[in-house]
Amino acid sequence: MINRELKSQLKALDNYDEFCQILHTVDINQLDGSDVHFLSKYLNKIKKQPKLKVAFSANYTVEPLPSYIDVYCAFHGMPSTTYIGGYNQHYQDILNPGSQLLQYQPNICFLLLSLHELEPLVCQQFSSLSDQDKQNCQERILTHIENWVDLALQKTDATVLVSNFQIPTFPSYGIADLQQDSGELEFYIELNLKLCKKFKHHSRAYIFDIDRLASRFGKDRASDPKMLYMAKMLWTDEFFAIVANEFIRYVIGILGRSKKCLVLDLDNTLWGGVIGEDGIEGIKIGIGDPISEAFLAFQQKIVDIKNRGVILAICSKNNPEDALEAFQKKTEMPLKIDDFSASEINWDAKHLNIQKIAKTLNIGTDSLVFIDDNPAECSLVQQMLPEVTTILLPPDSASYVSTIDQILELEKLDVRSDDLVKTEQYIQNKKRQQAHDNIGDLNSYLYSLESKVTIKTASEQDLSRVHQLFSKTNQFNLTTIRYSVSDIEKFYQSDTYQIITVAAQDKFGQLGTIGQCLLKLSSEVIEVDSFILSCRAMGRGIETALINFIKKKYLIGHTSVKLVGTYIPSKKNLPIKSFLEAQGLKLIDESIDGKKHYELLSKDAQEIPCPWLEIIV
């Protein structure tokens, strides 16, 4: 609970960022309903331009939920506002052009429906329904939701979350339910599965698994029948906190706030014991005793994280030979040394090694999560690198898996095929760097890579990766504008815009889709709205090949056409600062805020040779 002194501090503030800093000193999981109401009240007084606008549409009372979400978003540094539609007015809100919901222009629409209102026969008379009646009920429910989601996607730019349905704890047929041809458990499982399949591959609609949350929390604790009858409130105050915390996982994915790399200690983190003291036979991992099995389960969980497309790295104070021997000889370990894209195993300070890891992977330290069992090491990393998400493991290794499950920054809305080969791609990059160091001469090195570059207009299947590049790329990003999935869909469907993607491969392997350019087209002006290249592909001339493609297609051989572009500086995009000048564009003016405006007339356009690249258009 929030004590009186902290309340006084918060009341005196009028700055959102300072409020969030103090909020970080609180254990957010220990807040009760009155704490959240207090915090939400004062957050609304010091509103900051929201990064997130959330609209709730429900046929039961969800009023406590927005307060929790505002507070949890503030805890994660994401200013938000919320809107609640009228009770059971979700269709009216989405169909009425003048509705407050549509005027609010949300980033996220959250649909929460209960069968108590939507299909009361299912809740009240299930055992009296015929099999056909049950089938008809299912179809009505699914059609109702699907039509609403289609309307929401048409009329808003929002990402849509749809709650599924909680399976009853005491089915109508009692313990005989599973023996029925069409029992209640089967009905709900089928309904939720069909709902899941309807939106499985949609770019802007996702299922919010309320049934899984309620099961994890305890369904008897999650709901209060008295409040349902009195106020149409389906959930208890404590369960609203669980829903809000889960909601933040989706927000992190939607806003592109997921971390790229998980950095792990070794001793008493990946295995029990200290390899330098206990030796290979003394460290604990595997089958046979509780401690070994706990570390085995933890490593298996790390493998799952890797399979989401999160890069793994090692940061350990150890003798490198001892650590490598553990990976070689402890064959029962799920993790192999090749699963790690970078490692710093030495006796240097860990915050320095973490910086080296970020440099090796060519990503920012703010893209890292660091896990260690040592409080002193975690404290130092937190002080020296506050942008790194630092996790101190609990004393009991049996709790390691649940600890990592609580790291919201490792969540992703979708796992793409490109994500599944991230580790391999970073290992290939290491080989490229080694080849560069061995050859020495840059020109010879570029020829030795035998690179093939494919440039094409984006297809619908590319849009997810396009959004990922907009969300994640910082260094070689001309404007660092973060377009939403809805924005990208509109660009794709528009005749005025064109999205061009670039993919590459070389003798070491596939790099995948590593760049894109968003063009705004008119008869006389081609505007480079955005130009993005993954840090993995910088310095190889691929960016020049893409500009050559644009010059050849739109400028060379044409008259009275010009290419224009703007560089908008950020804290991280210095590598692209002089890019347009290097491509032959002329600086027209520079604003006081550092923005640079460029143009290139068709009569002056010339391709810049990249003979070491094989270009496929």
PLY file of the C-alpha trace (Angstrom):
ply
format ascii 1.0
element vertex 617
property float x
property float y
property float z
element edge 616
property int vertex1
property int vertex2
end_header
0.00 0.00 0.00
1.04 3.62 -0.53
2.03 5.31 2.73
1.08 8.84 3.75
4.54 10.29 3.04
4.54 8.99 -0.53
1.03 10.33 -1.09
2.18 13.79 0.02
5.12 13.62 -2.41
2.88 12.66 -5.30
0.28 15.32 -4.52
2.97 18.01 -4.70
4.04 17.04 -8.22
2.84 18.62 -11.44
5.25 16.78 -13.77
4.32 13.44 -15.33
7.90 12.16 -15.66
8.69 12.91 -12.01
5.46 11.18 -11.02
6.54 8.07 -12.96
9.99 8.10 -11.32
8.43 8.01 -7.85
5.95 5.39 -9.01
8.93 3.17 -9.87
9.83 3.01 -6.18
6.51 1.25 -5.49
5.86 -2.49 -5.84
3.08 -2.17 -8.36
1.85 -5.71 -7.68
1.07 -4.76 -4.08
-1.29 -1.88 -4.92
-4.90 -2.29 -3.87
-7.97 -0.69 -5.44
-7.82 2.45 -3.28
-4.13 2.98 -4.15
-4.86 2.69 -7.85
-7.81 5.09 -7.58
-5.57 7.62 -5.79
-2.77 7.33 -8.36
-5.15 7.50 -11.30
-6.80 10.62 -9.88
-3.50 12.50 -9.69
-2.26 11.17 -13.01
-5.30 12.76 -14.65
-4.33 16.11 -13.12
-0.86 16.10 -14.68
-1.73 14.63 -18.05
1.00 14.37 -20.65
0.43 14.00 -24.37
-0.66 10.34 -24.44
1.25 7.73 -26.39
-1.75 5.49 -26.02
-5.52 6.01 -26.26
-7.55 3.00 -25.17
-11.29 2.56 -25.75
-13.27 -0.09 -23.85
-16.46 -1.56 -25.27
-18.24 -3.99 -22.96
-21.58 -5.50 -22.02
-20.63 -5.67 -18.35
-19.18 -3.14 -15.91
-15.43 -2.60 -16.41
-15.05 0.81 -14.73
-12.14 -0.13 -12.40
-10.03 -1.36 -15.34
-9.11 2.01 -16.96
-7.65 3.30 -13.67
-5.44 0.23 -13.38
-4.32 0.57 -17.00
-3.48 4.28 -16.62
-1.35 3.53 -13.55
0.35 0.47 -15.06
1.09 2.39 -18.28
2.62 5.22 -16.23
4.77 2.69 -14.38
6.19 1.64 -17.77
6.61 5.24 -18.96
3.74 5.16 -21.46
1.29 8.06 -20.95
-2.27 6.91 -21.66
-5.87 8.02 -21.68
-8.95 5.84 -21.64
-12.55 5.93 -22.85
-15.38 3.64 -21.73
-18.34 3.19 -24.03
-21.89 2.91 -22.77
-23.02 -0.30 -21.11
-23.80 -2.85 -23.85
-23.53 -0.08 -26.48
-20.59 -1.50 -28.43
-22.50 -1.80 -31.71
-24.16 1.61 -31.36
-20.76 3.20 -30.69
-19.12 1.66 -33.74
-22.05 2.24 -36.14
-22.83 5.86 -35.19
-20.48 8.19 -37.16
-20.82 10.84 -34.45
-20.22 8.53 -31.48
-17.74 9.52 -28.79
-15.81 6.33 -29.46
-15.07 7.26 -33.07
-14.34 10.88 -32.16
-11.89 9.67 -29.51
-9.74 8.00 -32.25
-8.28 5.24 -30.07
-5.02 3.36 -30.65
-6.52 0.25 -29.05
-10.13 -0.92 -28.98
-10.75 -3.53 -26.29
-13.94 -5.58 -26.67
-15.02 -7.39 -23.49
-18.23 -9.38 -23.78
-20.04 -11.67 -21.38
-22.46 -14.36 -22.50
-24.76 -13.31 -19.64
-25.89 -10.46 -21.92
-24.78 -11.60 -25.35
-26.34 -15.10 -25.30
-28.17 -15.55 -21.96
-29.60 -18.95 -22.91
-26.09 -20.42 -22.76
-25.61 -19.23 -19.18
-29.13 -19.87 -17.89
-30.50 -22.90 -19.72
-27.53 -24.77 -21.20
-28.67 -28.26 -20.16
-32.10 -27.64 -21.74
-30.71 -26.68 -25.15
-30.60 -29.15 -28.03
-27.34 -29.77 -29.85
-28.63 -27.64 -32.73
-29.56 -24.83 -30.33
-26.03 -24.87 -28.96
-24.57 -24.78 -32.45
-26.81 -21.86 -33.38
-25.75 -19.98 -30.24
-22.10 -20.43 -31.15
-22.64 -19.15 -34.65
-24.55 -16.08 -33.42
-21.79 -15.25 -30.92
-19.00 -15.60 -33.49
-20.86 -13.64 -36.16
-21.66 -10.87 -33.67
-18.01 -10.49 -32.69
-16.57 -10.87 -36.18
-18.91 -8.23 -37.61
-18.07 -5.82 -34.78
-14.33 -6.31 -35.26
-14.64 -5.75 -39.02
-16.47 -2.47 -38.36
-13.90 -1.39 -35.75
-11.05 -2.04 -38.18
-12.83 -0.14 -40.96
-13.82 2.87 -38.88
-10.74 3.27 -36.68
-6.97 2.93 -36.99
-6.90 0.98 -33.76
-5.49 -2.41 -32.93
-8.42 -4.49 -31.67
-8.28 -6.82 -28.68
-11.14 -9.29 -28.21
-11.66 -11.07 -24.91
-12.55 -14.74 -25.10
-14.98 -16.40 -22.67
-14.36 -17.91 -19.25
-15.15 -21.61 -19.03
-17.52 -22.26 -16.09
-16.00 -23.95 -13.06
-19.17 -25.96 -12.36
-20.73 -27.13 -15.65
-24.49 -27.73 -15.96
-24.11 -31.52 -16.15
-21.72 -31.67 -13.18
-19.04 -34.35 -13.39
-21.01 -36.01 -16.21
-20.31 -33.03 -18.49
-17.34 -34.66 -20.24
-19.46 -37.70 -21.07
-22.08 -35.66 -22.94
-22.08 -35.47 -26.73
-22.28 -31.70 -26.44
-21.21 -30.76 -22.92
-20.65 -27.28 -21.56
-16.85 -27.60 -21.34
-16.74 -28.74 -24.96
-19.01 -25.85 -25.96
-16.72 -23.20 -24.44
-13.50 -24.79 -25.65
-14.93 -24.99 -29.17
-16.20 -21.41 -28.99
-12.85 -20.02 -27.81
-10.94 -22.10 -30.37
-13.12 -20.86 -33.24
-12.71 -17.31 -31.98
-8.94 -17.77 -31.90
-8.83 -19.16 -35.44
-10.89 -16.28 -36.84
-8.23 -13.74 -35.89
-5.08 -15.88 -35.85
-3.44 -14.30 -38.90
-4.96 -10.82 -38.70
-2.55 -7.89 -38.54
-4.67 -5.70 -36.24
-6.94 -8.03 -34.25
-5.84 -10.25 -31.38
-7.51 -12.51 -28.84
-7.12 -11.54 -25.19
-7.19 -14.81 -23.26
-9.32 -13.92 -20.25
-10.04 -17.59 -19.52
-6.34 -18.41 -19.12
-5.88 -15.41 -16.82
-8.85 -16.39 -14.67
-7.60 -19.99 -14.46
-4.15 -18.83 -13.39
-5.55 -16.39 -10.84
-8.29 -18.72 -9.61
-11.76 -18.48 -11.12
-13.50 -18.39 -7.75
-11.30 -15.41 -6.75
-11.72 -13.72 -10.14
-15.49 -13.29 -9.97
-18.01 -12.20 -7.36
-21.63 -13.33 -8.02
-23.00 -10.67 -5.68
-21.35 -7.84 -7.66
-22.55 -9.42 -10.92
-26.17 -9.28 -9.75
-25.89 -5.85 -8.12
-23.72 -3.94 -10.59
-23.21 -6.20 -13.63
-19.53 -6.33 -12.60
-18.11 -9.66 -13.72
-14.67 -9.40 -12.09
-13.31 -8.63 -8.63
-11.04 -5.64 -8.06
-8.05 -7.95 -7.60
-8.66 -9.61 -10.94
-8.90 -6.26 -12.75
-5.25 -5.76 -11.68
-4.34 -9.09 -13.32
-6.15 -8.09 -16.53
-4.39 -4.70 -16.59
-0.97 -6.31 -16.17
-1.69 -8.69 -19.05
-2.93 -5.76 -21.12
0.50 -4.11 -20.74
2.05 -7.12 -22.50
-0.05 -6.29 -25.56
0.77 -2.59 -25.30
4.50 -3.36 -25.32
4.03 -5.36 -28.51
1.75 -2.78 -30.16
4.09 0.14 -29.40
7.20 -1.83 -30.38
8.67 -1.67 -26.87
9.83 -5.30 -26.79
13.49 -5.86 -25.92
15.77 -7.51 -28.47
18.30 -9.35 -26.34
18.36 -11.35 -23.09
21.75 -11.23 -21.35
22.39 -14.02 -18.84
24.86 -14.72 -16.07
26.14 -18.33 -15.76
26.94 -19.47 -12.21
23.80 -19.94 -10.12
21.79 -18.58 -13.05
22.01 -21.09 -15.89
23.22 -23.81 -13.55
23.49 -24.36 -9.81
26.90 -23.80 -8.27
30.11 -22.07 -9.37
31.92 -23.81 -12.22
35.35 -22.54 -11.15
34.95 -23.95 -7.64
32.63 -26.94 -7.99
33.93 -28.22 -11.33
31.92 -29.84 -14.11
30.60 -32.63 -11.90
29.68 -30.26 -9.10
27.34 -27.89 -10.94
23.68 -28.77 -10.87
21.44 -29.12 -13.92
19.48 -32.09 -15.24
17.29 -34.86 -13.86
17.78 -36.38 -10.44
17.37 -33.79 -7.72
15.10 -30.76 -7.17
17.78 -28.07 -7.67
19.11 -29.62 -10.89
15.61 -29.99 -12.29
14.78 -26.36 -11.45
17.80 -25.15 -13.46
16.88 -27.56 -16.27
13.38 -26.05 -16.42
14.88 -22.55 -16.43
17.13 -23.33 -19.39
14.18 -24.85 -21.24
12.28 -21.59 -20.64
15.24 -19.62 -22.06
15.09 -21.79 -25.17
11.41 -20.83 -25.49
12.38 -17.15 -25.23
15.00 -17.65 -27.96
12.37 -19.27 -30.16
10.33 -16.06 -29.91
13.15 -14.33 -31.76
14.89 -12.85 -28.71
18.69 -12.86 -29.02
20.66 -14.49 -26.20
23.98 -13.33 -24.77
26.27 -14.29 -21.87
27.77 -11.86 -19.36
29.66 -13.75 -16.68
32.64 -13.26 -14.37
34.38 -16.52 -15.06
37.31 -18.23 -16.71
36.22 -18.61 -20.37
37.69 -22.12 -20.60
35.67 -23.33 -17.59
32.43 -21.88 -18.93
32.90 -23.35 -22.41
33.77 -26.73 -20.91
30.41 -26.74 -19.10
28.55 -26.26 -22.39
30.65 -28.96 -24.07
30.43 -31.64 -21.38
27.02 -31.01 -19.80
25.17 -32.43 -22.79
21.91 -32.56 -20.80
21.72 -28.78 -20.90
19.03 -27.54 -23.35
21.13 -24.45 -24.12
24.22 -24.82 -26.29
26.97 -22.26 -26.74
25.77 -21.71 -30.33
22.45 -20.43 -28.96
24.24 -17.27 -27.81
24.91 -14.52 -30.32
27.44 -12.73 -28.10
29.36 -13.52 -24.94
31.64 -11.66 -22.55
33.15 -14.16 -20.12
35.92 -12.46 -18.14
36.56 -10.61 -14.88
35.64 -7.10 -16.06
32.78 -5.10 -14.57
29.49 -6.40 -15.89
28.13 -3.03 -16.99
31.19 -2.65 -19.24
30.71 -6.13 -20.65
27.03 -5.40 -21.29
28.07 -2.35 -23.30
30.46 -4.55 -25.29
27.63 -7.01 -25.99
25.42 -4.20 -27.28
28.26 -2.99 -29.51
28.93 -6.50 -30.82
25.27 -6.94 -31.72
25.04 -3.36 -32.99
21.98 -2.60 -30.85
21.36 -0.06 -28.10
21.79 -0.95 -24.43
18.12 0.01 -24.05
17.33 -3.12 -26.08
18.73 -5.42 -23.39
17.33 -7.41 -20.48
19.98 -8.53 -17.97
19.41 -11.42 -15.53
21.71 -12.25 -12.62
21.49 -13.91 -9.18
23.90 -11.43 -7.53
22.25 -8.36 -5.90
25.47 -6.32 -6.02
25.96 -6.96 -9.74
22.34 -6.08 -10.50
22.56 -2.92 -8.41
25.68 -1.71 -10.24
24.18 -2.38 -13.67
21.01 -0.52 -12.65
23.08 2.47 -11.55
25.42 2.55 -14.54
22.93 1.47 -17.24
19.42 2.42 -16.06
18.07 1.88 -19.58
18.81 -1.86 -19.29
15.95 -3.88 -17.79
17.76 -5.59 -14.91
16.21 -8.62 -13.21
17.50 -10.02 -9.92
16.70 -13.71 -9.59
15.08 -14.86 -6.33
17.04 -17.00 -3.82
15.04 -20.13 -4.70
15.85 -21.54 -8.15
12.39 -23.14 -8.23
11.04 -19.61 -8.80
13.35 -18.79 -11.73
10.84 -19.82 -14.42
8.01 -17.77 -12.91
10.40 -14.80 -12.62
11.17 -14.82 -16.32
7.49 -15.26 -17.13
6.90 -11.87 -15.49
9.31 -9.98 -17.79
6.81 -8.08 -19.91
9.52 -6.61 -22.17
10.15 -10.03 -23.74
6.62 -10.24 -25.16
5.85 -10.07 -28.89
2.50 -9.83 -30.62
3.66 -12.17 -33.36
6.62 -14.44 -34.03
7.67 -14.14 -37.67
9.85 -16.52 -39.65
12.55 -13.81 -39.64
12.50 -13.85 -35.83
13.19 -17.58 -35.68
16.58 -17.22 -37.39
17.81 -14.19 -35.43
20.51 -16.11 -33.56
21.81 -17.66 -36.76
21.86 -14.23 -38.44
23.92 -12.69 -35.63
26.35 -15.60 -35.72
26.66 -15.05 -39.46
27.34 -11.36 -38.78
30.17 -12.40 -36.46
31.67 -14.47 -39.28
31.32 -11.48 -41.61
33.19 -9.30 -39.12
35.92 -11.91 -38.80
36.20 -12.03 -42.60
36.43 -8.23 -42.67
39.19 -8.25 -40.04
41.11 -10.96 -41.91
40.87 -9.29 -45.32
41.43 -5.76 -44.02
40.74 -3.98 -47.32
37.09 -2.85 -47.39
36.68 -3.13 -51.16
38.03 -6.69 -51.25
35.86 -7.61 -48.28
32.67 -6.34 -49.97
33.43 -8.37 -53.10
34.22 -11.45 -50.99
30.75 -11.44 -49.43
29.12 -12.31 -52.80
26.02 -10.34 -51.76
22.71 -10.59 -53.60
20.17 -7.83 -53.01
16.48 -8.16 -53.91
14.49 -4.92 -54.27
10.73 -5.06 -54.75
7.43 -3.37 -54.05
6.05 -4.63 -50.74
3.43 -7.37 -50.82
0.70 -7.82 -48.22
2.79 -10.58 -46.61
5.62 -8.07 -46.08
3.55 -5.60 -44.01
4.25 -7.24 -40.65
8.02 -7.00 -41.25
7.61 -3.44 -42.55
5.91 -2.48 -39.28
8.64 -4.24 -37.31
11.33 -2.21 -39.09
9.45 1.04 -38.42
9.10 0.09 -34.74
12.57 -1.27 -34.05
15.13 0.46 -36.28
16.84 3.49 -34.78
20.31 4.06 -36.23
19.83 4.06 -40.01
16.37 5.61 -39.93
15.95 8.91 -41.77
13.08 10.30 -39.69
12.44 7.72 -36.88
8.70 8.22 -37.46
6.87 5.24 -35.91
3.95 4.31 -38.14
1.23 2.01 -36.82
0.00 -1.16 -38.52
-3.08 0.78 -39.64
-0.89 3.51 -41.19
1.13 0.92 -43.08
-2.02 -0.78 -44.37
-3.24 2.59 -45.68
0.09 3.27 -47.40
-0.06 -0.18 -48.98
-3.59 0.39 -50.29
-2.94 3.95 -51.49
-1.99 4.95 -55.04
-0.13 7.94 -53.63
2.37 5.91 -51.61
4.69 3.05 -52.44
6.54 0.81 -49.99
9.76 -0.64 -51.38
11.52 -3.42 -49.48
15.06 -4.72 -49.77
16.25 -8.21 -48.80
19.78 -9.59 -48.92
21.85 -12.74 -48.74
25.56 -13.50 -49.01
27.91 -16.46 -48.79
27.32 -16.68 -45.03
23.53 -16.93 -45.31
20.23 -15.04 -45.53
19.87 -11.61 -43.92
16.14 -11.51 -44.72
14.22 -8.28 -45.30
16.60 -5.69 -43.88
15.38 -2.38 -45.28
12.57 -0.35 -46.75
11.71 2.98 -48.25
8.32 4.70 -48.13
7.76 7.02 -51.08
5.03 9.61 -51.57
4.39 9.96 -55.28
3.17 12.79 -57.49
3.76 13.68 -61.11
6.58 16.11 -60.33
7.81 15.26 -56.84
8.95 11.93 -55.36
9.20 12.34 -51.60
11.26 9.97 -49.47
8.91 9.85 -46.49
10.95 7.21 -44.65
14.16 5.33 -45.33
15.18 2.49 -43.01
17.97 -0.07 -43.00
18.62 -2.65 -40.28
21.87 -2.16 -38.40
22.84 -5.70 -39.51
23.19 -4.48 -43.10
24.87 -1.11 -42.68
28.10 -0.30 -44.50
27.63 -2.71 -47.42
26.25 -0.35 -50.05
22.73 -1.82 -49.85
21.32 1.60 -48.98
22.96 3.03 -52.11
21.51 0.22 -54.23
18.03 1.12 -52.99
18.50 4.82 -53.80
19.87 3.80 -57.23
16.66 1.84 -57.81
14.57 4.93 -56.97
16.69 7.18 -59.20
16.45 4.78 -62.11
12.71 4.22 -61.77
11.57 7.79 -61.12
14.29 10.28 -62.15
16.73 9.09 -64.80
15.16 9.49 -68.24
12.36 11.68 -66.86
12.09 15.45 -67.06
10.88 18.00 -64.50
10.85 15.45 -61.66
12.66 15.87 -58.38
13.39 13.61 -55.42
13.03 15.24 -51.99
13.71 14.01 -48.50
14.11 15.20 -44.93
16.52 14.11 -42.22
15.00 14.46 -38.73
17.69 14.05 -36.06
17.16 11.85 -33.01
19.41 10.61 -30.22
20.30 7.47 -32.17
20.13 8.11 -35.93
23.48 9.87 -36.37
24.72 7.14 -38.82
22.21 8.36 -41.45
22.85 12.09 -40.94
24.86 12.61 -44.16
23.30 9.80 -46.17
21.20 11.89 -48.56
24.14 14.17 -49.36
26.29 11.11 -50.10
23.61 9.95 -52.57
23.83 13.19 -54.53
20.91 15.10 -53.03
21.44 18.82 -52.46
20.89 20.41 -49.04
18.16 23.05 -49.46
17.82 24.30 -45.90
18.42 23.31 -42.30
16.03 24.15 -39.47
17.10 25.35 -36.06
16.05 21.97 -34.62
18.51 20.16 -36.92
16.10 19.03 -39.61
17.72 18.97 -43.05
15.73 19.23 -46.29
17.17 17.86 -49.53
16.29 17.60 -53.19
17.66 16.04 -56.38
16.51 17.14 -59.85
16.05 14.46 -62.49
18.62 16.11 -64.76
21.25 15.74 -62.02
20.42 12.17 -61.03
23.19 9.62 -61.42
23.51 6.09 -60.11
26.38 5.44 -57.72
28.10 2.16 -58.67
27.98 -0.79 -56.25
29.67 -3.44 -58.41
30.15 -5.86 -55.50
26.37 -6.30 -55.23
24.21 -8.48 -57.46
20.93 -6.58 -57.75
17.68 -8.48 -58.37
14.64 -6.31 -59.10
0 1
1 2
2 3
3 4
4 5
5 6
6 7
7 8
8 9
9 10
10 11
11 12
12 13
13 14
14 15
15 16
16 17
17 18
18 19
19 20
20 21
21 22
22 23
23 24
24 25
25 26
26 27
27 28
28 29
29 30
30 31
31 32
32 33
33 34
34 35
35 36
36 37
37 38
38 39
39 40
40 41
41 42
42 43
43 44
44 45
45 46
46 47
47 48
48 49
49 50
50 51
51 52
52 53
53 54
54 55
55 56
56 57
57 58
58 59
59 60
60 61
61 62
62 63
63 64
64 65
65 66
66 67
67 68
68 69
69 70
70 71
71 72
72 73
73 74
74 75
75 76
76 77
77 78
78 79
79 80
80 81
81 82
82 83
83 84
84 85
85 86
86 87
87 88
88 89
89 90
90 91
91 92
92 93
93 94
94 95
95 96
96 97
97 98
98 99
99 100
100 101
101 102
102 103
103 104
104 105
105 106
106 107
107 108
108 109
109 110
110 111
111 112
112 113
113 114
114 115
115 116
116 117
117 118
118 119
119 120
120 121
121 122
122 123
123 124
124 125
125 126
126 127
127 128
128 129
129 130
130 131
131 132
132 133
133 134
134 135
135 136
136 137
137 138
138 139
139 140
140 141
141 142
142 143
143 144
144 145
145 146
146 147
147 148
148 149
149 150
150 151
151 152
152 153
153 154
154 155
155 156
156 157
157 158
158 159
159 160
160 161
161 162
162 163
163 164
164 165
165 166
166 167
167 168
168 169
169 170
170 171
171 172
172 173
173 174
174 175
175 176
176 177
177 178
178 179
179 180
180 181
181 182
182 183
183 184
184 185
185 186
186 187
187 188
188 189
189 190
190 191
191 192
192 193
193 194
194 195
195 196
196 197
197 198
198 199
199 200
200 201
201 202
202 203
203 204
204 205
205 206
206 207
207 208
208 209
209 210
210 211
211 212
212 213
213 214
214 215
215 216
216 217
217 218
218 219
219 220
220 221
221 222
222 223
223 224
224 225
225 226
226 227
227 228
228 229
229 230
230 231
231 232
232 233
233 234
234 235
235 236
236 237
237 238
238 239
239 240
240 241
241 242
242 243
243 244
244 245
245 246
246 247
247 248
248 249
249 250
250 251
251 252
252 253
253 254
254 255
255 256
256 257
257 258
258 259
259 260
260 261
261 262
262 263
263 264
264 265
265 266
266 267
267 268
268 269
269 270
270 271
271 272
272 273
273 274
274 275
275 276
276 277
277 278
278 279
279 280
280 281
281 282
282 283
283 284
284 285
285 286
286 287
287 288
288 289
289 290
290 291
291 292
292 293
293 294
294 295
295 296
296 297
297 298
298 299
299 300
300 301
301 302
302 303
303 304
304 305
305 306
306 307
307 308
308 309
309 310
310 311
311 312
312 313
313 314
314 315
315 316
316 317
317 318
318 319
319 320
320 321
321 322
322 323
323 324
324 325
325 326
326 327
327 328
328 329
329 330
330 331
331 332
332 333
333 334
334 335
335 336
336 337
337 338
338 339
339 340
340 341
341 342
342 343
343 344
344 345
345 346
346 347
347 348
348 349
349 350
350 351
351 352
352 353
353 354
354 355
355 356
356 357
357 358
358 359
359 360
360 361
361 362
362 363
363 364
364 365
365 366
366 367
367 368
368 369
369 370
370 371
371 372
372 373
373 374
374 375
375 376
376 377
377 378
378 379
379 380
380 381
381 382
382 383
383 384
384 385
385 386
386 387
387 388
388 389
389 390
390 391
391 392
392 393
393 394
394 395
395 396
396 397
397 398
398 399
399 400
400 401
401 402
402 403
403 404
404 405
405 406
406 407
407 408
408 409
409 410
410 411
411 412
412 413
413 414
414 415
415 416
416 417
417 418
418 419
419 420
420 421
421 422
422 423
423 424
424 425
425 426
426 427
427 428
428 429
429 430
430 431
431 432
432 433
433 434
434 435
435 436
436 437
437 438
438 439
439 440
440 441
441 442
442 443
443 444
444 445
445 446
446 447
447 448
448 449
449 450
450 451
451 452
452 453
453 454
454 455
455 456
456 457
457 458
458 459
459 460
460 461
461 462
462 463
463 464
464 465
465 466
466 467
467 468
468 469
469 470
470 471
471 472
472 473
473 474
474 475
475 476
476 477
477 478
478 479
479 480
480 481
481 482
482 483
483 484
484 485
485 486
486 487
487 488
488 489
489 490
490 491
491 492
492 493
493 494
494 495
495 496
496 497
497 498
498 499
499 500
500 501
501 502
502 503
503 504
504 505
505 506
506 507
507 508
508 509
509 510
510 511
511 512
512 513
513 514
514 515
515 516
516 517
517 518
518 519
519 520
520 521
521 522
522 523
523 524
524 525
525 526
526 527
527 528
528 529
529 530
530 531
531 532
532 533
533 534
534 535
535 536
536 537
537 538
538 539
539 540
540 541
541 542
542 543
543 544
544 545
545 546
546 547
547 548
548 549
549 550
550 551
551 552
552 553
553 554
554 555
555 556
556 557
557 558
558 559
559 560
560 561
561 562
562 563
563 564
564 565
565 566
566 567
567 568
568 569
569 570
570 571
571 572
572 573
573 574
574 575
575 576
576 577
577 578
578 579
579 580
580 581
581 582
582 583
583 584
584 585
585 586
586 587
587 588
588 589
589 590
590 591
591 592
592 593
593 594
594 595
595 596
596 597
597 598
598 599
599 600
600 601
601 602
602 603
603 604
604 605
605 606
606 607
607 608
608 609
609 610
610 611
611 612
612 613
613 614
614 615
615 616
